[in-house]
Amino acid sequence: MIDIIIPTYNGAALLPTCLDALRAQTRRDFCVTVVDDGSTDQTRALLAECYPEARLLSLPRNRGLAAAVNAGIAATAQPYVVLLNNDTEAERTWLAELVGALDRHPGYAFAASKLRLFDRRDHLHSAGDFYRPNGEPGSRGVWERDRGQYDAVSEVFGPCAGAAAYRRSALDLLAEGGRVFDEDLVMYCEDVDLNLRARRRGLRTIFVPTAVVYHRLSATGGGTLASYYCGRNFALVWVKNMPAPLARRFWPALLASQLGFAAHSLRHLREPAARARLRGQVAALRALPRFWRKRALLRPGETLSF
């Protein structure tokens, strides 16, 4: 059995497309839990009237994506956990292909979907995620036309949590203080942090090119919000997760990356996104002691491959 967890915040306009696509899935052994992160729109009424098969988990206030997903994971119990953004539309065979890959390949803990852009359906958003030792995460194939160049089943660094499957046993292994995702990150890069923790423990991700989802990019977040949290979280995730030998080797690359982002933002200071990223980088400096203390969670001998 599969638990599909959909975090949402004021997403009543987006949920019908997402939930209708789940109704059409060829694989049926799943339960849907929608985690409403303190919405003020018609989300709860929509679910009660039109999607009674979906379980609603209502949080009393908006706590951020990481906390909402953690609440959904804690409230469910099936052996497979599938995370799905509310601004997506899955192809009919998506779930069968994604979880089927984990069924067929027991050596993998996570499975990554092929995400395409919702409004340009022949263009990619992610064919699995990667991570650079300078602290910059990325998505394979982003903005590329999908010509089949990523159609091989393959191992990738980690999945984009907007459409990913996880063995619950692996999430239990990685939980910190009972929480799978680091709520101090709030949103953006919370999945990067999880992928790094998984790689440190030797857990692997399989990319499933036939598991296709269309994503309305940043329909719920995005804009200055994304710029702020990416500006904040890139460095914090690196500081928390980079094992000491690699940290000593790559800290100049991290510093160069951060200075490059700051310089770019200063050149474009009139743009709201640039100012938001700078605010995020300043916030990262304030949060640095807290994330440095999280390095105590690193286990002796852990390492990373990129």
Helices and strands as residue ranges (DSSP letters): E 2-8, H 15-23, E 30-37, H 43-50, E 55-59, H 65-74, E 80-84, E 88-90, H 94-104, E 110-117, E 124-126, E 129-131, E 137-139, E 154-156, E 163-167, H 168-174, G 183-185, H 190-200, E 205-215, H 223-241, H 244-267, H 272-293, G 294-297
